[in-house]
């Protein structure tokens, strides 16, 4: 929300400087109309897009919710395994945030945008995925080692 907030401040400064400097009323009104359009396009729409994204990390899965009017929910189970990559631009590096790209191997990668403490989140996701895969592997080994319910007599059933 850095760039939209900067655009809002610049728009407010431009309106404060330009409004009332033109001789015609329609020209001053067009300054206000242009400012309202700039605020709508450069600040309000990105704000709603930002408010419409929600990421929830649990011990079993990642839940991604997006959309403002049409909600989309996506879940990624840690037990299925995935690849986690962190990308940072210059401004994100300065503040310790970043974009986390999760590649499940099936569809296009899922991107968690502007996540604070991105490196820490990457480590936590690796730990959660590893512990989840170990519990699934343990459960599978226990099921495979159980004796079957069938009675076997000297090699015949």
N, C-alpha and C positions, 0 to 999 in steps of 0.2 A: 504494500500500500504506500510505498515511498513515493513513487512517481505520480500516482493519482493525487496524493496530498500536496506534492509540490505544484502540480497543475492547478489545484484549488487555490493555493496561496497566490500563485502568479495571476490567476484570473481575478481574484479579489483586488490585487494591487493594480491591475490594468483598469478595472472598473473605477476604482478610486481616483486614478489619474486621469482617465479619459472622460468620465461622465461629467457633463456640464461644460465641457470645453468647446462643443460645437454650437453654432448659432441656431440651427433648426432643432425643433423638438423631436422630429422623426429620427434625426441622426443620434441624439442622445438615447432615444428609445431603442434604436438598433444596437447601441453599445450594451444596453441591458439584455436585449434578446440574445445577442451573441454570447454574452457571459453566461446566461442561463443555459444555452445550448452547450457551451464548453463544459460547464459544471455537470450537466447531464451525461455527456459522452465521455468525459475524461475522469470524472470522479464517482458519480452515482452508479453507473453500470459496473465499473470495476469493484466498487464496494459490495454490490449485491452478489457479484460472482465470487468474491472472497468470502462473504458470509454464507454462501451456499455450499462451501466445501467443508467437510468434516472427516477427520481421520481418527479412528479409535484402535488402539493397540491393546489386545488382551493376551493372556498366556496361551490361548489356543489359535487365535486368528487375528487378521487385520481387517477391520470393517471400514470401507470407504463409502461415504455418502456425498453425493454432489447434486447440484441443480437447485433452482429456487422454486419454480412452478412445477416442473416435472422432476421428481426425486428419483435418483438412481442409487441403488445399494449394491455394493460388490464386496465379497468376502474372499480373503486369501487365507487358507489354512497353513499353519506353520509346518504341519506334518507332511505336506506335499512337496516342500522344498522349493527354493527359488534363489535367484542371484540378486544381490543388493549392491547398487552402485550409488555413490554420492557425487553430485556435480555442484560446483560452486563458481559463481562469477565473482568479480572483484569486490562488489559491494556486499555480497553474501559472505565472503571470506572475512571481511572486516567485522561483521556482526556475529559470526559463528553459525550462520544458518546455511541452508543448501537445499537442493532438489534431490530427493531420494528416488532412484529408479529401481523398480522391482520387476525383474524379468522372470516370469513363471515358465517360459518356454512354449506356451501355447499360443497366446495372442500377442498383440503389441504390448510392450511393457507398461506397467502402471507407474505413474509419476506422482509423488507427493511433493507438491511445490512449496517452497519457502518454509521448510521445517526448521524450527530453532534447535540448536545443538544437534545438527545432522549426523556428525560423527558418532555421538553417543547413541543416537537412535539406530544407526547402522550396527553398532556392536550389540545392542540389545536384541535386534532382530536376528542376528546370527546366533546369539545364545538361545533365544526362544526356539528357533528352528532346530538347533542341535538337540536341545532337551526334548522337544516334541518328537523328533525322529527316533531318539533313543527309546522313548516310552512305547512308540508304535512297534519298533523292532522287538522289544522285550515281550510285548503282547503277542506278536506273531510267533515268536519262539516258544512261548508257553502253549499256544494253541497247537503248534506242530508237535510238541513233545507229549501231549496228552494221549493216553491209550484210547483206541477206538472202542466203541460200544459193541462191536461185533465179536462174537466168540470164535476163536480159532482153535481147531483141534488138529494137531499134527500136520500143519501146513494146508489144511483144507478148511473151507468155511461152511 
